[in-house]
Amino acid sequence: MNTARFLALRVLLLVALGFSSMLAVDAYYDVGEATFCSGEHAGCEAVKLSALSRPFGVPLAYVGLTVFAGLMALTFGGSKFAPMFRLTLLAAGVGGAGLLAYQAFVLEAFCELCVVVDVTIVAAAAVGLPRNLSFPAPPLALPTGAWILLSALAVAAPGVYQRLPEPRPIPEFVRNLRAEKGVTIVEVADFACKHCRTLQRTMAAALEGRSDVTLRRVIVPATGHPLAQSAATLYRCAERLGIAEDFAMLLSDDQMFSEGTSRWLAELSAHQDELKRCSFERDVRDSVVEDRRAVRAAGIEGIPMTYIGDTVLRGAVSEDRLERAIRLESLGISPHRFRRPLPFLLGVLALASLILVPAVSLATKRAKR
């Protein structure tokens, strides 16, 4: 019974390590650049922007990863570490339960990966806290070296995965927007999306002084926000009047966007009447509808989405990433980058474990002979 409990405890800690490492990788980047729990998922964004996401300025994911790594390390210690292990596990279990309650009753939104981590550590506490669990652990199915290897894989894999490129077809409507010469950036966005507004400022900084880059925006009302349709329609009119950049930068300000169309038009007073007339034209409204259909037909999930040649950047990417992608495209080098499905990562981990763990086990047995 003790062996089964200890085995279950380590497996649960492995799961917590892996998923908290994913959260830590996401925390390293801006919310809009999240790889594993996209910022466009309401639950993920709500949790990551909440007051508890960065206690004392430190991402909670970093704290969790450190705690779980420490708990796993303590399972390899002797009985003198048992009190420290139980105290830490108790604190982690209470913290996990508290975070679940915080998501349910305060935020009323759930971050999927956070829920996995919280439920896992609560389960680990239920398994590991009863005092009849002895230290050190009895012989388990795997030697210590194999458990350490599995722990290292669980921690390192998400970071490696985040850096891997993956080819992805470029939608036909994006290809049709490319200029004949130079680098073309096609941005799919909705001004009602906070990350999309952030990207406008970043894009402006990245393109400052560059005449060799053509920026094409596809603004679609994708979020369901009451101002999304008006923003998309007026942007199309701003394009027609040659003030698209002025309009995009105007709406990049969160406060300005929230004040609505009357304020936007007032800020662009020189073109106010023309923008009003244009916004009621049927062909303008139809073009917005067609763009939305094209985006949906392409299966684009999450915005903003930026296409630089054959490179795909998802989310409110940094200025550095934009500049790097532009530089590579101008050199004719087009690395593909897009979020891969989570099953791919889990499959790679399982394959690595099947290969490496038996090898470590065999090497350990031979060393003992």
KEVOMI-409104 format. One record per residue (C-alpha): residue in one letter; x, y, z negated. Coordinates in Angstrom, 1 decimal. Each point is the difference from the previous one (the first is absolute). Layout:
<recs>
residu->A, px->X, py->Y, pz->Z
...
</recs>
This chain:
<recs>
residu->M, px->0.0, py->0.0, pz->0.0
residu->N, px->2.8, py->2.4, pz->-0.9
residu->T, px->1.7, py->-0.8, pz->3.4
residu->A, px->-3.1, py->0.7, pz->1.9
residu->R, px->-0.6, py->3.3, pz->-1.8
residu->F, px->3.5, py->1.2, pz->0.5
residu->L, px->-0.2, py->-0.9, pz->3.7
residu->A, px->-3.2, py->1.9, pz->0.4
residu->L, px->1.5, py->3.0, pz->-1.9
residu->R, px->3.0, py->0.2, pz->2.4
residu->V, px->-2.2, py->-0.4, pz->3.0
residu->L, px->-2.3, py->2.9, pz->-1.2
residu->L, px->3.1, py->2.2, pz->-0.7
residu->L, px->1.2, py->-0.8, pz->3.5
residu->V, px->-3.3, py->1.2, pz->1.5
residu->A, px->0.1, py->3.1, pz->-2.1
residu->L, px->3.6, py->0.7, pz->1.1
residu->G, px->-0.8, py->-0.4, pz->3.7
residu->F, px->-3.1, py->2.2, pz->0.0
residu->S, px->1.5, py->2.7, pz->-2.3
residu->S, px->2.9, py->0.1, pz->2.4
residu->M, px->-2.4, py->0.8, pz->2.8
residu->L, px->-1.5, py->2.8, pz->-2.1
residu->A, px->3.5, py->1.3, pz->-0.8
residu->V, px->0.9, py->0.1, pz->3.7
residu->D, px->-3.2, py->1.9, pz->0.7
residu->A, px->0.7, py->2.4, pz->-2.9
residu->Y, px->3.4, py->0.8, pz->1.5
residu->Y, px->-1.7, py->1.5, pz->3.1
residu->D, px->-2.7, py->2.5, pz->0.3
residu->V, px->-3.6, py->-1.3, pz->-0.6
residu->G, px->-0.7, py->0.5, pz->3.7
residu->E, px->2.9, py->-2.2, pz->1.0
residu->A, px->-1.0, py->-3.0, pz->-2.2
residu->T, px->0.9, py->-3.3, pz->1.6
residu->F, px->-1.9, py->-2.5, pz->-2.2
residu->C, px->-2.9, py->2.0, pz->-1.5
residu->S, px->-0.9, py->2.7, pz->2.5
residu->G, px->-0.7, py->3.4, pz->-1.2
residu->E, px->-3.0, py->0.1, pz->2.3
residu->H, px->-1.7, py->-2.7, pz->-2.2
residu->A, px->-1.9, py->2.1, pz->-2.5
residu->G, px->0.9, py->-2.2, pz->-2.9
residu->C, px->3.7, py->0.1, pz->0.7
residu->E, px->0.0, py->3.7, pz->0.4
residu->A, px->-2.1, py->0.7, pz->-3.1
residu->V, px->2.3, py->-2.1, pz->-2.2
residu->K, px->3.2, py->1.3, pz->1.5
residu->L, px->-1.1, py->3.6, pz->-0.5
residu->S, px->-1.4, py->-0.5, pz->-3.5
residu->A, px->1.5, py->1.3, pz->-3.2
residu->L, px->1.3, py->-3.4, pz->-1.1
residu->S, px->1.8, py->-0.8, pz->3.2
residu->R, px->3.2, py->1.9, pz->-1.1
residu->P, px->0.3, py->0.1, pz->-3.8
residu->F, px->2.7, py->2.5, pz->-0.9
residu->G, px->0.7, py->0.4, pz->3.7
residu->V, px->1.0, py->-3.6, pz->0.5
residu->P, px->-2.1, py->-2.2, pz->2.4
residu->L, px->-1.9, py->-2.5, pz->-2.0
residu->A, px->1.0, py->-2.7, pz->2.5
residu->Y, px->3.6, py->0.5, pz->-1.0
residu->V, px->-0.9, py->-0.5, pz->-3.6
residu->G, px->-2.0, py->-3.1, pz->0.8
residu->L, px->2.8, py->-1.5, pz->2.1
residu->T, px->2.6, py->0.6, pz->-2.7
residu->V, px->-2.3, py->-1.5, pz->-2.7
residu->F, px->-0.8, py->-3.1, pz->2.0
residu->A, px->3.6, py->-0.6, pz->0.9
residu->G, px->0.9, py->0.3, pz->-3.7
residu->L, px->-2.7, py->-2.5, pz->-0.9
residu->M, px->1.3, py->-2.5, pz->2.6
residu->A, px->3.6, py->0.4, pz->-1.3
residu->L, px->-1.2, py->-0.6, pz->-3.6
residu->T, px->-1.5, py->-3.3, pz->1.0
residu->F, px->3.5, py->-1.3, pz->0.6
residu->G, px->1.2, py->1.1, pz->-3.5
residu->G, px->-0.1, py->-2.0, pz->-3.2
residu->S, px->-2.4, py->0.1, pz->-3.0
residu->K, px->1.6, py->3.2, pz->-1.3
residu->F, px->-1.6, py->1.9, pz->2.9
residu->A, px->-3.4, py->-1.5, pz->-0.6
residu->P, px->-1.3, py->2.9, pz->-2.2
residu->M, px->1.2, py->2.6, pz->2.5
residu->F, px->-1.6, py->-2.0, pz->2.9
residu->R, px->-3.4, py->-0.2, pz->-1.8
residu->L, px->0.0, py->3.6, pz->-1.0
residu->T, px->0.8, py->1.2, pz->3.6
residu->L, px->-2.5, py->-2.5, pz->1.5
residu->L, px->-2.7, py->1.3, pz->-2.4
residu->A, px->0.7, py->3.6, pz->0.9
residu->A, px->0.0, py->-0.9, pz->3.7
residu->G, px->-3.3, py->-2.0, pz->-0.3
residu->V, px->-1.7, py->2.8, pz->-1.9
residu->G, px->1.3, py->2.5, pz->2.6
residu->G, px->-1.3, py->-2.1, pz->2.8
residu->A, px->-3.4, py->-0.3, pz->-1.5
residu->G, px->-0.1, py->3.7, pz->-0.7
residu->L, px->1.0, py->0.9, pz->3.6
residu->L, px->-2.8, py->-2.3, pz->1.3
residu->A, px->-2.5, py->1.8, pz->-2.2
residu->Y, px->1.4, py->3.4, pz->1.1
residu->Q, px->-0.6, py->-0.9, pz->3.6
residu->A, px->-3.5, py->-1.4, pz->-0.6
residu->F, px->-1.4, py->2.7, pz->-2.3
residu->V, px->2.1, py->3.2, pz->0.5
residu->L, px->1.0, py->-0.1, pz->3.7
residu->E, px->-2.8, py->-2.3, pz->1.1
residu->A, px->2.4, py->-1.3, pz->2.7
residu->F, px->2.4, py->-2.9, pz->0.2
residu->C, px->3.5, py->-0.3, pz->1.5
residu->E, px->0.0, py->-3.6, pz->1.2
residu->L, px->3.7, py->-0.7, pz->-0.8
residu->C, px->-0.3, py->1.7, pz->-3.4
residu->V, px->-2.9, py->-2.3, pz->-0.9
residu->V, px->2.1, py->-3.0, pz->1.0
residu->V, px->2.8, py->1.1, pz->-2.3
residu->D, px->-2.2, py->1.0, pz->-2.9
residu->V, px->-2.1, py->-3.3, pz->0.1
residu->T, px->3.2, py->-2.0, pz->0.4
residu->I, px->1.7, py->1.5, pz->-3.1
residu->V, px->-3.1, py->-0.3, pz->-2.1
residu->A, px->-0.1, py->-3.7, pz->1.0
residu->A, px->3.7, py->-0.3, pz->-0.9
residu->A, px->-0.7, py->1.5, pz->-3.4
residu->A, px->-2.8, py->-2.5, pz->-0.6
residu->V, px->2.4, py->-2.9, pz->0.9
residu->G, px->3.2, py->1.3, pz->-1.8
residu->L, px->-1.2, py->1.6, pz->-3.2
residu->P, px->-1.1, py->-3.0, pz->-2.0
residu->R, px->2.8, py->-0.8, pz->-2.5
residu->N, px->0.1, py->-3.7, pz->0.8
residu->L, px->1.9, py->0.8, pz->3.2
residu->S, px->3.6, py->-0.9, pz->-0.9
residu->F, px->3.2, py->1.7, pz->1.0
residu->P, px->2.2, py->-0.9, pz->1.8
residu->A, px->-2.3, py->-1.6, pz->2.7
residu->P, px->0.0, py->-3.7, pz->0.4
residu->P, px->1.5, py->-1.4, pz->3.3
residu->L, px->-2.2, py->1.3, pz->2.9
residu->A, px->-0.4, py->-1.1, pz->3.6
residu->L, px->2.7, py->2.3, pz->1.1
residu->P, px->3.5, py->0.9, pz->-1.4
residu->T, px->0.7, py->3.5, pz->-1.4
residu->G, px->1.8, py->1.0, pz->3.2
residu->A, px->-3.0, py->-0.7, pz->2.2
residu->W, px->-2.3, py->2.1, pz->-2.3
residu->I, px->2.5, py->2.9, pz->0.2
residu->L, px->0.2, py->-0.4, pz->3.8
residu->L, px->-3.8, py->0.1, pz->0.2
residu->S, px->-0.2, py->3.0, pz->-2.2
residu->A, px->2.6, py->1.8, pz->2.2
residu->L, px->-1.9, py->-0.8, pz->3.1
residu->A, px->-3.3, py->1.3, pz->-1.5
residu->V, px->1.7, py->3.3, pz->-0.9
residu->A, px->2.0, py->0.5, pz->3.2
residu->A, px->-2.4, py->-1.3, pz->2.7
residu->P, px->-2.4, py->3.0, pz->0.1
residu->G, px->2.8, py->2.5, pz->0.4
residu->V, px->1.6, py->-2.0, pz->2.8
residu->Y, px->-3.4, py->-0.5, pz->1.6
residu->Q, px->-0.7, py->3.7, pz->-0.1
residu->R, px->3.0, py->0.6, pz->2.2
residu->L, px->-0.7, py->-2.6, pz->2.6
residu->P, px->-1.2, py->1.1, pz->3.4
residu->E, px->-2.9, py->-1.6, pz->1.8
residu->P, px->-1.0, py->0.5, pz->3.6
residu->R, px->-3.6, py->1.2, pz->0.5
residu->P, px->-1.8, py->0.8, pz->3.2
residu->I, px->-0.5, py->3.7, pz->0.7
residu->P, px->-3.7, py->0.8, pz->0.6
residu->E, px->-0.8, py->0.9, pz->3.6
residu->F, px->-1.5, py->3.4, pz->-0.9
residu->V, px->3.3, py->0.9, pz->-1.7
residu->R, px->2.0, py->-1.0, pz->3.1
residu->N, px->-2.3, py->2.2, pz->2.2
residu->L, px->0.9, py->3.0, pz->-2.2
residu->R, px->3.7, py->-0.2, pz->0.6
residu->A, px->1.8, py->2.8, pz->1.8
residu->E, px->2.1, py->-0.8, pz->3.1
residu->K, px->3.1, py->1.4, pz->-1.5
residu->G, px->1.6, py->0.1, pz->-3.5
residu->V, px->-1.3, py->-1.5, pz->-3.2
residu->T, px->-3.7, py->-0.1, pz->-0.6
residu->I, px->-1.6, py->-0.3, pz->-3.4
residu->V, px->-3.6, py->-1.1, pz->-0.2
residu->E, px->-1.5, py->0.6, pz->-3.4
residu->V, px->-3.4, py->-1.6, pz->-1.0
residu->A, px->-1.4, py->1.9, pz->-2.9
residu->D, px->-3.0, py->1.6, pz->-1.8
residu->F, px->0.5, py->3.3, pz->-1.7
residu->A, px->-2.4, py->-1.2, pz->-2.7
residu->C, px->2.7, py->-2.5, pz->-1.0
residu->K, px->2.4, py->1.5, pz->-2.5
residu->H, px->3.0, py->-2.0, pz->1.4
residu->C, px->-0.8, py->1.3, pz->3.5
residu->R, px->0.1, py->3.6, pz->-1.3
residu->T, px->3.3, py->-0.7, pz->-1.7
residu->L, px->1.4, py->-1.5, pz->3.3
residu->Q, px->-0.8, py->3.3, pz->1.9
residu->R, px->2.5, py->1.9, pz->-2.2
residu->T, px->2.6, py->-2.8, pz->0.2
residu->M, px->-0.4, py->-0.2, pz->3.8
residu->A, px->0.4, py->3.8, pz->0.4
residu->A, px->3.3, py->-0.2, pz->-1.9
residu->A, px->1.2, py->-2.9, pz->2.0
residu->L, px->-0.8, py->1.6, pz->3.3
residu->E, px->1.2, py->3.5, pz->-0.7
residu->G, px->2.2, py->1.3, pz->2.8
residu->R, px->-0.5, py->-3.2, pz->2.1
residu->S, px->-1.2, py->0.6, pz->3.6
residu->D, px->0.6, py->-3.5, pz->1.1
residu->V, px->-2.8, py->-1.5, pz->-2.0
residu->T, px->-3.7, py->0.0, pz->0.9
residu->L, px->-2.5, py->-0.4, pz->-2.8
residu->R, px->-3.5, py->-1.3, pz->0.9
residu->R, px->-2.5, py->-0.2, pz->-2.8
residu->V, px->-3.1, py->-2.3, pz->0.1
residu->I, px->-2.2, py->1.5, pz->-2.8
residu->V, px->-2.9, py->-2.3, pz->-0.8
residu->P, px->-2.6, py->0.2, pz->-2.8
residu->A, px->1.0, py->-3.3, pz->-1.5
residu->T, px->-0.4, py->0.6, pz->-3.8
residu->G, px->-3.7, py->0.8, pz->-0.2
residu->H, px->0.8, py->3.4, pz->-1.6
residu->P, px->-2.7, py->2.6, pz->0.7
residu->L, px->2.6, py->2.4, pz->1.5
residu->A, px->1.7, py->-2.7, pz->2.1
residu->Q, px->-2.3, py->0.4, pz->3.1
residu->S, px->0.3, py->3.8, pz->0.0
residu->A, px->3.8, py->-0.1, pz->-0.4
residu->A, px->0.4, py->-2.5, pz->2.9
residu->T, px->-2.3, py->2.1, pz->2.3
residu->L, px->1.6, py->3.3, pz->-0.8
residu->Y, px->3.5, py->-1.5, pz->0.5
residu->R, px->-1.0, py->-1.1, pz->3.5
residu->C, px->-1.1, py->3.6, pz->0.6
residu->A, px->3.2, py->1.3, pz->-1.4
residu->E, px->1.9, py->-2.2, pz->2.5
residu->R, px->-2.0, py->1.6, pz->2.8
residu->L, px->0.9, py->3.5, pz->-1.2
residu->G, px->3.6, py->-0.8, pz->-0.5
residu->I, px->0.0, py->0.5, pz->-3.8
residu->A, px->0.1, py->-3.7, pz->-1.0
residu->E, px->3.1, py->0.4, pz->-2.2
residu->D, px->-1.4, py->3.0, pz->-1.8
residu->F, px->-3.2, py->-1.9, pz->-0.7
residu->A, px->1.8, py->-3.1, pz->-1.2
residu->M, px->2.3, py->2.0, pz->-2.4
residu->L, px->-3.1, py->1.9, pz->-1.3
residu->L, px->-1.8, py->-3.2, pz->-0.9
residu->S, px->3.2, py->-1.6, pz->-1.5
residu->D, px->-0.7, py->2.1, pz->-3.1
residu->D, px->-2.3, py->-2.0, pz->-2.3
residu->Q, px->-1.7, py->3.0, pz->-1.4
residu->M, px->-0.6, py->1.5, pz->3.4
residu->F, px->-1.4, py->-3.2, pz->1.4
residu->S, px->-2.5, py->-0.3, pz->-2.9
residu->E, px->-1.4, py->3.5, pz->0.6
residu->G, px->-1.6, py->-1.1, pz->3.3
residu->T, px->-0.6, py->1.2, pz->3.5
residu->S, px->-1.0, py->3.6, pz->-0.8
residu->R, px->3.4, py->0.6, pz->-1.7
residu->W, px->1.9, py->-1.7, pz->2.7
residu->L, px->-1.6, py->2.1, pz->2.7
residu->A, px->0.6, py->3.2, pz->-2.1
residu->E, px->3.7, py->-0.8, pz->-0.2
residu->L, px->0.0, py->-0.4, pz->3.8
residu->S, px->-2.1, py->3.2, pz->0.5
residu->A, px->1.6, py->0.8, pz->3.4
residu->H, px->-1.5, py->-3.2, pz->1.4
residu->Q, px->-3.0, py->-0.3, pz->-2.2
residu->D, px->-2.7, py->0.5, pz->2.6
residu->E, px->1.7, py->-2.2, pz->2.5
residu->L, px->0.4, py->-2.8, pz->-2.5
residu->K, px->-3.7, py->0.2, pz->-1.0
residu->R, px->-1.2, py->-0.2, pz->3.6
residu->C, px->2.4, py->-2.8, pz->0.8
residu->S, px->-1.0, py->-2.1, pz->-3.0
residu->F, px->-3.6, py->-0.2, pz->1.3
residu->E, px->1.0, py->-1.2, pz->3.5
residu->R, px->-1.2, py->-3.5, pz->0.7
residu->D, px->3.2, py->-1.1, pz->1.8
residu->V, px->2.1, py->1.0, pz->-3.0
residu->R, px->-2.1, py->-2.0, pz->-2.4
residu->D, px->-0.1, py->-3.0, pz->2.4
residu->S, px->3.8, py->0.0, pz->0.2
residu->V, px->0.2, py->-0.3, pz->-3.8
residu->V, px->-2.4, py->-2.9, pz->0.1
residu->E, px->2.1, py->-1.7, pz->2.8
residu->D, px->3.2, py->0.5, pz->-2.0
residu->R, px->-1.6, py->-1.6, pz->-3.0
residu->R, px->-1.1, py->-3.0, pz->2.1
residu->A, px->3.4, py->-0.4, pz->1.5
residu->V, px->1.6, py->0.0, pz->-3.5
residu->R, px->-2.5, py->-2.6, pz->-1.2
residu->A, px->0.5, py->-2.1, pz->3.1
residu->A, px->3.7, py->0.0, pz->-0.5
residu->G, px->-0.5, py->-1.5, pz->-3.5
residu->I, px->1.9, py->2.8, pz->-1.7
residu->E, px->-0.2, py->-0.5, pz->-3.8
residu->G, px->0.9, py->2.9, pz->-2.3
residu->I, px->0.9, py->3.5, pz->0.9
residu->P, px->2.1, py->2.0, pz->0.8
residu->M, px->1.6, py->-2.2, pz->2.6
residu->T, px->2.9, py->1.4, pz->2.0
residu->Y, px->1.4, py->-1.4, pz->3.2
residu->I, px->3.4, py->1.1, pz->1.2
residu->G, px->0.7, py->-1.8, pz->3.2
residu->D, px->-0.4, py->-3.7, pz->-1.0
residu->T, px->0.7, py->0.8, pz->-3.7
residu->V, px->-3.0, py->-0.1, pz->-2.3
residu->L, px->0.0, py->1.9, pz->-3.3
residu->R, px->-2.8, py->-0.5, pz->-2.4
residu->G, px->-1.0, py->2.6, pz->-2.7
residu->A, px->1.3, py->3.4, pz->-1.0
residu->V, px->3.6, py->-0.9, pz->0.9
residu->S, px->3.0, py->2.1, pz->-1.1
residu->E, px->1.7, py->2.6, pz->2.2
residu->D, px->3.1, py->-2.2, pz->0.0
residu->R, px->-2.0, py->-3.0, pz->1.5
residu->L, px->-1.5, py->2.2, pz->2.6
residu->E, px->3.3, py->1.4, pz->1.1
residu->R, px->1.6, py->-3.4, pz->0.0
residu->A, px->-2.7, py->-1.4, pz->2.2
residu->I, px->0.2, py->3.0, pz->2.4
residu->R, px->3.8, py->-0.4, pz->0.2
residu->L, px->-0.2, py->-3.7, pz->0.8
residu->E, px->-2.7, py->0.5, pz->2.6
residu->S, px->2.0, py->2.8, pz->1.7
residu->L, px->2.9, py->-2.5, pz->0.2
residu->G, px->-2.3, py->-2.6, pz->1.5
residu->I, px->0.1, py->-2.2, pz->-3.1
residu->S, px->-3.5, py->-0.9, pz->-1.2
residu->P, px->-0.1, py->-2.1, pz->-3.2
residu->H, px->-3.5, py->-1.1, pz->-0.8
residu->R, px->-1.2, py->0.6, pz->-3.6
residu->F, px->-3.4, py->-0.9, pz->-1.3
residu->R, px->-1.5, py->-1.6, pz->-3.0
residu->R, px->-0.1, py->-3.8, pz->0.2
residu->P, px->-2.7, py->-2.1, pz->-1.6
residu->L, px->0.8, py->-1.1, pz->-3.6
residu->P, px->-0.4, py->-3.7, pz->1.0
residu->F, px->3.2, py->0.4, pz->2.1
residu->L, px->2.0, py->1.0, pz->-3.1
residu->L, px->-1.4, py->-2.8, pz->-2.1
residu->G, px->0.7, py->-2.5, pz->2.7
residu->V, px->3.6, py->1.1, pz->0.3
residu->L, px->0.4, py->-0.2, pz->-3.8
residu->A, px->-1.4, py->-3.5, pz->0.0
residu->L, px->2.3, py->-1.1, pz->2.7
residu->A, px->3.0, py->1.5, pz->-1.7
residu->S, px->-1.0, py->-1.7, pz->-3.2
residu->L, px->-0.4, py->-3.4, pz->1.7
residu->I, px->3.5, py->0.3, pz->1.4
residu->L, px->2.0, py->1.7, pz->-2.8
residu->V, px->-1.6, py->-1.5, pz->-3.2
residu->P, px->0.8, py->-3.6, pz->0.9
residu->A, px->3.5, py->1.0, pz->1.0
residu->V, px->0.6, py->1.7, pz->-3.4
residu->S, px->-1.6, py->-3.0, pz->-1.8
residu->L, px->2.3, py->-2.4, pz->1.8
residu->A, px->3.1, py->2.1, pz->-0.6
residu->T, px->-0.9, py->0.2, pz->-3.7
residu->K, px->-0.4, py->-3.8, pz->-0.4
residu->R, px->3.3, py->-0.6, pz->1.8
residu->A, px->1.7, py->2.5, pz->-2.3
residu->K, px->-1.2, py->-1.8, pz->-3.1
residu->R, px->1.4, py->-3.4, pz->1.1
</recs>
